Amino acid sequence: MPPRLTENLESPLGPQYTSVQSRPAGDPVSPPGSSFSPEACIVGGTVAAPRQWPWQVSLRDQGQHVYGGSLIGHRWVLTTAHCVSSFLNLQDLSIQLGEAVLYTSPRDSVSVAAIRVIQHPSFNGDTLQGGDMALLKLVRPMPFSSTIRTIPLAPPGSDFPTGTLCWVTSWGDIRQNVALPEPHRLREVDVRIVGLESCRRLYPPEPITKEMLCAGYVQGQKGFCESSGGQVRAGPALKGDA
């Protein structure tokens, strides 16, 4: 599997408010007892340890998991623009926090509604054209705990050299067209940053820009496919680990 692209977290979100577009949603991760069709896949990963990723959230369409996101403030979640554009209206959207195993509702977990969506103004519906980011404003501030915390964001202007260790998390497939089995535990995989020029050679004629990150392994032994809706965590930029 070649490296995948994801928008750089330092790319600014403009002040433009974009209403939610009408577009068919991706395949949901259904609750136990129903068909299970996750929206993404992590290849060669492992089950994440409890409380390892307390900023990971589950975005749900009428109760079914469809995408992931990261808590970046008491009232703000960062996710993909193509995710939020799949919702017909905000009343269908809920955000589940503090739940590493889907649909288990542990004691400290919280389910909350969103009251505003801000899409990156440059997003045109094509994830490889850039700007595939969005912010969700929660209806109320979230209390922090051992299972609910904000992700430590890299400061503006941060550089992620080729070979930088990153982590991707998701509830998606464990490999192409192989569903995550019950009990639907959050999974993680480590990947390395791929240089811009190398990435451009792998993805012609896509317009790979300096605002994007390319991560994975050309050999394909592990990585992530499609858009996981999870998070990409650059090691050296957060808490000094590498």
N, C-alpha and C positions, 0 to 999 in steps of 0.2 A: 504494500500500500504506500503510495507516495505521500509526502508531507501534505497536511491540510492547511488551509488558510483561515485566519481569524483576524478580525479587526483589532488593531492596537488599542489597548485601553486608554492610552494617553490622548487619543484623538478627541478634540473638544466636541461637545454636543452644543449646538447652537440654541438660541432662545426660542426658536420657532416651535409652536405647538402644532402637532399634526394629529388630526382626528383619526380614530381607528378605522382602517380600511375594511371593506367586505371582501374576504377571500376564504376559500375552503381551508379548514384547519388541517394540520398534519395528523397522522395516525396517533391516537392517544394510547397511553399506557393504561390499560383498563384495570379496575380493582380486581382482587382475587375472585375467581369464579366466572369471569368473563374472558373473552378473547383478548390476547395481550399483543399489542402491536406498537412497540416503542418507536420513537421518532429519530433515533440516532444510534450509533454504535461505538463502543470502545473495544479495540482489539488488543489482546495480550495484556489486559489489565487485571486488577485484583479487587476484591471487596475492600472498601475503605473502612478504616477503623472508626468506631463510634466517636463522635465529637471531633473528628479529624478536620472536617470542613464545615464549621458552624455557620458560614455565610451562604452555603448552598440552599437554594429555595426551589420549590416545585410550583410551577405555574399550571393551574388546572382550569379546564373548560368544563363547567357544570360538574365539577368534582373529579374529573379524570385528568391525570397528569399528561401534559402535552409537551412542555418545554421546561428547561431549568433557567436559573438566573443566580445572581450574587447580590447579597445585601451590602450596600455601600454606605448606608446611613440609617438613622432611626426610622426614617420614613421613605427611603429610596431603594429601589431594586434596579440593577443593571441587567439587561437581557438583550436579545437580538430584535432588530426591527421586523424581520420577517416573522418572528414569533407573534408579536403583538398585533401585526396587521392581519393575522388569521382570525381574530376575535370580532364577531359581529357587533358586540357592544360590551362595555365594561361590566355589565351585570352578570355576564357569563364567566367572568374571570375571578379566580381567587388565588391567593398566594399562601402556600403552606411553608412554614418555617420550623426548624428544629426537628425535622423528621428524616433520618437517614434511610429508613426502611419505609417504602411507600405504604400509605393507608393504615399505618399502625397507631397514629395519634398518641404518641407518648405524652406523659404528664406535662412536660415543659414546652410542647409544641404549640404553635399558634397558627390559626387560619384567619386571613385578613383580606379585605377587599382593597381594590385600587380606585383612586378617584381621578387620576390624570395619567395620560400617556404622552411622552415627549419622544418623538422619533428624530433621529439625526436628519437634518434638512437635506443632506445629499443622497439619502437612500432612495433608489428608484425601483426597488423590487428585485433587483439582481444582486445576490449576495456577493458575487465576485467583482462587482463594480464599486464596492466600498460603501461606507456609511451604514453598515448593518448593525446598528446599535440603537437602543431605546432605553428610556428611564420610565419606571413606574412609581408614582407617588402613592404611598399607602394611606389608608383612611385615618390611621392613627399611628403614633410613634410605637416602635416595637421595644419591649423590655429586653435587655441583654441578659444572657445566662451562659452556662457552659455549652449549650447547644445552639444558641443564637447570638452571633457576633457579626461585625462588619468585616469585610475583606480588607486587608491592608493594601491600599492602592499605591502603585508606583508614582513618584512625583513627576510632574510635567518635564519633558525633555529627557527622560530616562532612556538609556540605550541598552539593548539586549543583544550582545554579540552572538555570532554564530557559535553553536554548541551550548548555549545557556540551557540549563535544566529547567523544564516546566512541568506542570501537572495539569491534567485534564480530568474532569469528573462528570459523570452522567449516569442516568438511569436507562440508557439506551441499550440496544442490542449488544451482545458480547462478541459478535462478529457479523459480517454481512448476512442479513436475513436469518439470524439465529437470535431469538428473543431472550432477554434477560429472564431467568427463571424466578419463580416465586421463592422466597418472599420479597423480591424486588429490592435488593440492597444496593445502595449507592456504590458505584465502582470508580476506580481511579487508574490512571496510566501516566507514566512519565515519558516525556518526549523531549527532543532537543530542537532549539531554534536552528533553522536552515537559512543560509545567507540569501539576500535578496536576488542576486544574479542567478544563483543556483535554482531558486524557486521559479524565476521567470523562464528558465530553460525547461523546467518540468511542466509548466502550465501555459504553453503558447496556445492561442494568442491572447490569453487573458491579460488585462492591464494591471499587473502586480505593482503596487505603489509602495512608497516608503512608509505610508501610514498603516501598512498591514504587517502581520507577523506570519511567517510560514514555519510550521513545526511538525516534526515526525521523523520517520526513518525511511529512506529510499528503499531499503530492503524489504520493508513491510512487515517486520516481525511484531511490531506493536504500533499503536497509534489510534486515531479516531477518524470516523468516516461521516460524511455529510456534516450537518451542523448539530453539534451535541447540545447546544443551548445550555451548556454547563459553564465552566470557567477555565481560563488558561492562567496558570499561576507561575510567573517567572521567578525562579528561585532566588537569585541574588538581589532582586528588587524588593523582596518581602522578607523582613525579619533577618536578613543577612545570610540566609542559608543558600547553598549552591548545589 
